[in-house]
Amino acid sequence: MKLFSTRNINTSIAVVAGLVLLVFLLFYAETGTPPALTGNTQVKLQPDFYLIKSSTKEYDETGKLDIVMNSESLQHNPKDDSISLQKPYFQVYQNGIASWRIKALSGTAYNSGSKIDLEQRVEIINDNKRTSLTTPQLFVYPNKKRASTDKPVTLRNDNGFTRAIGMKADLEKKHIALLDQVRGQYEPTAAPEDAQ
């Protein structure tokens, strides 16, 4: 008599498979959900809420409009408590008067909107529409009315343009500091006739 006959091996495999199936069915019956798989399988978390055509207005302590934030859509990611934004648009006010417009194709807000990472075709436009700045990425701090980037920037105005790497902006004081490799091209404005 053979100890490991084909029949014994097939019977053993069937018994083991039956036990695995029985454990799976018992777990499923108790919880109503299949058991979680371990290993390299990653669980993709879905947003817990989203908004379409969102608009938010914030006011200063005197009741004047301070910041308006719009986006085509936003969704909250519970895993890191961030908010993904599609086509965000911000209008920053000073004493109730619009002073800056900021827009991008996408962005992510962190810490309840105190830090916003804007990406793809980011543009800042001054209220007089005479100065604009473009960059591929910009960090905006709405509560502090500040913005910064370490990416390439192009600053344009009526007389020409300036390119640099990195920028810090104080939106309240309307001050922009270009940080590194600053170079530009400007055309001089015509001197007034009575200056001769």
Summary of the structure (lengths in Angstrom):
residues: 196
radius of gyration: 29.3
end to end distance: 121.9
largest distance: 121.9
contacts: 479
relative contact order: 0.08
helix: 16%
strand: 53%
